[in-house]
Amino acid sequence: MGRSARSLLLILYVMGLLLLAWAPWLDDKEMHDRILKEKGRVDGTIVSIESIVADEEALKEMIEYSEAHGVTGGILICDYKVMWAPFGRWVASCEGGYYVTFYGQVVP
């Protein structure tokens, strides 16, 4: 194997590694919606309407806010924020966060 072939392989390897680290196929909105659906009720990000003590007007505002963010049948307490992380995405809430790998696995 010649020097130019090794250089080309090294460049391709580095480009592949950088592509995996960037993970552009992980859409932030898709990751947000997936974590909200899978983990929202488990980690307390979404609570039942019955558990909220508030006057009718405040409760109505909370329900409207929650529905605007894709939550039905509950109240959104704290929304998730999606940030880039090497080889995936970090999805954070008020209580903690989840790491989503470049191949889609959710790690608590």
N, C-alpha and C positions, 0 to 999 in steps of 0.2 A: 504494500500500500504506500503510495507516494505521499509526499508532504502536503500537496494541495488537497488530496482526498481526505487526509486526516483533519486538515483545517476546515474543510467543508463539513465533515461529520461533527466536529466540535461546534461549529457555528449552528448547525441544525439542532444539536443537542441543547445548546444554550437557548436558542429561540423556542424550542419546545418547552423547556423548563420555565421560561418567562411567560409563555402562553398559559401554562397551568397555574402559575402564581397569580396571574391577572384574572383568569377565569371569566372572560367577558360573556359567556353564555348564561351566567347566573344573573338573572334579571332582579333588580332590587324589589320592584313591586311584587313580582311572583314569590320571592322569598318572604316578604312581609306577609302576604296573604296566606302562604302555606304555614308559616309558624303561628299566625293568629288562629288559623283553623285547627291545627294539630295541638297547640300548647296553650292557647289563650285561656281556656277554662281550667286547665290543670295548674297553671302557675299564678292564677289570681288576676290576670290581666283583664279578664271578663268575669263579672259576677252576675248572679241572678238579680232580676228586678226586685224580687220580694225581699232581698237582703238589704236594700237601700232604704234608709230612713231620710226622707226629704219631703218638702211640700210638693204639691202637684205640679206647679210651674217649673220648679227646679228639676223634678223627675222627668217632665216632658222634654226639657232642654237636654238632659243627659241621654234620653232615648234618641232624640233627633241627632245628636252628635255621634252616638254609637252607630246608628243606621247609616249616617253619612260616611262612616269608616268601614262599612261592610259587616257590622255586627247586628244580628237579629236575635231576639229572645234573651238579651242580656245588656249589661251596661259596661262600656269600655272604660276601665279605670285609668289605664296608662297605655298609650300606644307604643308600638315597637318602632325602633329606628334601625335601619339597615346601613352598615358601613362596610367598606372594602377591608378585607384582611388577606394576608398572603395565603394563596391556595384555597380561597373560599370567601365567605361573607360572615360578618359578625352581626347578629340580630339581637339588639339590646332592648330591654324593657326597664321599668323602674326597679324591679327586684333582681335582675341578673341578665343573663343573655344566653344565646345559643350560637354555636359555630356551625355553619353549613359548609361542608367540604366541596371541592370542585366537582365531585361526582354526585353530590346531592344528599349525602348523609347528614343528619342533624345530630350534633354532639352537644349534650347539655353542659 
